[in-house]
Amino acid sequence: MTALRNKRAPARFADRAEAEAYVASVCFKHGPPRLFGVELEWTVHHAEDPSQKLDRHRLAAALGEHAPPTLVPDSPQRPLPSGTPLTVEPGGQVEISTPPCTSLPDLFQTVSQDISHLTAMLAEHGLVLGEQGADQHRSPTRMLQVPRYAAMEHAFSALGDDGISMMCNTAGLQVCLDFGEQKHLQDRWAAVHQLGPVFIALFANSPSIGGMHEGWASARMRTLYGTDPVRTRPAAVCADPAQAYARRVVDTPVIVVRGPGPSWIPPRPMTFVDWMNGAHDRVPTSDDLDYHMSLMFPPVRPRGYIEIRYLDTPAPGGWIAPSALLVALFSDPSVVDGVLAATERAAGRWLIAARHGMADERIARAAKDVVALGIEALPRTGLSDDQISTISRELEGKL
């Protein structure tokens, strides 16, 4: 879901306080909660053999005029018929990101049409979308040879194999929600984090990733955790989450410094505040800080709205139930209060959820309460009775 921000001339920061204030103002915006959206990623496979290395030329031909310039440099990157842009991730995963929407039925119709169009394009070239949050068949191979991803791979490789696996072998469903009114921001921020272990367990479908982390409920989340904890661990839940996140951002190591050349690897280790203080020969601007923020990957990422990143990509059609459940659970402050109470026993159990899923008793009990609360709130979302019944049955089947 694209953030609605006005373009501004790049600014320089006088000190750490100015940089932190900028991060807080960009990442945490409040107002009436009206908008939501989804981003869906899929691994892509050859229909005849899902373990075959993905052919970039076949993928480019399948995507045609919708291909991004990172895959086809001179592509016009035309949006899908509904207006949704299509992008490609480092390992050849495809992603659609909806514009902000105020109607859940309209969102579902748009995404369903986009998926049908994308599936048909790929099928014409013998390709299919993956049905899990991680590629179990292939070792990670970076398809996109661009400076950003080369610098990321260089930074993550020092910490092990999880980084390249995260970049090339994972796929997630991201649900985006408004922060809401300032008086409710702290509760909504806390609730969306306490829901994390519950939603990971309810919808986990990646039991391994490229031969790694066998037997996990969500090997995708395990891989994310291992990639680079300073940028992938959950954000702080506290009285002032904006200030805490801003401090974290400027203290996080810089792993990409954009420039005119083919290498964007920083010349030396430095945090963003180090860069401000002269660690690099070019003074950073607000554009550099924006780019640095795009390289933060917590399971809940503030982007002026709440980007929920802890869900494995499900099988076709499976994205509807978790998306509807999240929208319902944040449809009213009273429901958010119920979420906080229902999830208290499971709070912080991120890796336990990724490892054991619904086999963890505390998470399973919280999930039962969350599903009941969400089903009760579904009529607030504008969905039809038939849609509510279908989604409710699917959610109850997860318990």
C-alpha positions, 0 to 999 in steps of 0.5 A: 500500500503506497504511502501518501506523502508529499514530495519534498526537497532532500534535507540535511540533518543538523544532528541526531535529534533532527534525524530521529524527528524526521523518522518519527514524522514519516513512519508514524502518522495518525488520523481516522482509520479508513484505508487498508491494502495488501501486498502479495508475493509468490515464488515462481516455478516451472510447471513441469518441475518446481525444483528447476532453477527459474529461467529469467528470460521465461519470466521476463517474457511472461510478464511482458510490459508489466515487468519491472526495470530491475528485470527488463531495463527498458520495460514500461512496467505498465500496471495490471488491468486493475491499476496495481503495479507488479514488481519482482524480488531478488530471487524472481518472486513476483509481487503485487501491491494494491493502492490504498482502499476503503472497501474490503469487498472492492479490495478482494475483487481487485486482488482476485482479478489481478491474481487471475491475470498474473496466473494466466500470463505465467501459464502461457509460458509454463510458469506457476505461482508457488503456494507456500511462504518459502521455496522448499525445492531450490537453493537460493539464487539471486536473479536480479543483478542490481546494486541494491541487492548485491549490497544486501547480499554482501551485508547479510552473507557475513551472518550466514545463509539466512539472508540470501534465503530471505531475499530469494526463497521467501514470499509473504502476505503483507496487510496494511492498515492505518495507524488511526487516531493519535489517542489509539495509536499506542493500543493499535501498535501493541495489538498488532504486535501481540497478534504476531505469534497468533497469526504466524501460528494460524497461517504458517505454511513453510515447513522448510526453505531450500533444505534449511530449517526442516520441521518449522511451522514457518521457516520463512519467519525463522529465516527472517529472524536469522537474516540480520536481527538488528533490522529484522527483530520486532520493534519496541512496544512501549509508551512512545513507539515512534521515538523508539523506532526512530532511535533504532533506525539511526543506530542501525548499520547502513548496508547500502550507499547509493551512487553512480557506480555499480557498487553500493556497498558502504566503504566502511561499517557505519550506522546512519548516525555515524554517516551523519557525523562524517563516516562517509565523504558524502553528507546524507540527506533525507532521501538517504534516510528514506532509503535506509528505512526501506532496508528495515525489515521488522515483522511490523514496519511503520511506513506512515501506516502499519505494514504487517509482514508476519504472514506466509503467502498462502495457497491461492485464495488463502489470503482472503481470510487472514486479511479480513480477520486483521481488518475486522480486529482493528475495526473499532477501539473496543475490538482492539481492547479485546485483542489486547486481552486475548493475546496477552498470554501469547505476547512475545512468542514469535520464534515459538510460533514459528517453530511449533505453530498451533502446537504451542498451547498458549498460542493455540488458546489465544488463537481460539479467542482471537478467531472468535473475536474476529468473526464477531467483528466481521460484519463491521467490514462491509462483507456480504453474509455469504462472504462472512460465512465462508471466511468464518468457516475457514478461520474455524478450520484453522483451530 
